[in-house]
Amino acid sequence: MSDIEIEQRLEEVNKELFNLRIQKSTAQIEQPLRLRHLRREIARMNTIASERLIAARSQEGLTS
């Protein structure tokens, strides 16, 4: 995935997580494990984004 695709997916997942949290608070949630999956997906995407940022900075340092 490109950086832009990761950002877009991250936004979608955060919205879905918010909606599921609302459902959980009102006891209307159908898939409680979905919360865990979304949190882990967010963590993975954040990790990938930070790894790419670190790699870009190290490449920038090598070329400067």
N, C-alpha and C positions, 0 to 999 in steps of 0.2 A: 504494500500500500504506500502511496505517496504521503507526504506530510499533510497535504490538503485533505486527502481522503481520511486520514487518521483524525484530523481536527473535526471534520464533519461527522464521522462516526462517533467520536467522543461526545459531541453535542447531542446526538440522537440518543445515545445510551444514558447520558445524564438526565435527559427529559423523561425517558422511560423509567429510570430509577426513581425519579421524583414522583411520578404517577403511581408506581408500585408502593412507595412509602405512604402515600396518601391512602391507597387502598388498604394497606396493612393497618393504619391507624383507625380506619373505620371498619375493620374486620371483614373486608370484602375481597381479600386477596385469594386468588385461585391457585397460584403457583408460588408458594413462599420461597422455594429454592432459587427461583429466578433472581431474587435480590442478591444472593451470594454470587451467582454467575455474572451478574452485571457489575458488581463491585470488583470482581476479579478481572473482568474484561477491561474496565477502566484502568485498573492498576497496570495491566499489560501494555495498554496503549500509552500510558504515561511513561512507562519504562522505556518503550521503544523510542518515544519522542525525546526523552532525555539522553538516551544512548546516541541518537543521531546528532543531537546538539553538541554533545561532548566530542564526537568524532569530527564534526565540522569545525569546532574550535581548535582541535588538535591539528587538523589539516591547515587551518588558517595560520597557526603558529609555525608550522613547518615551512609554509611558503613565504612567510614574512621575513 
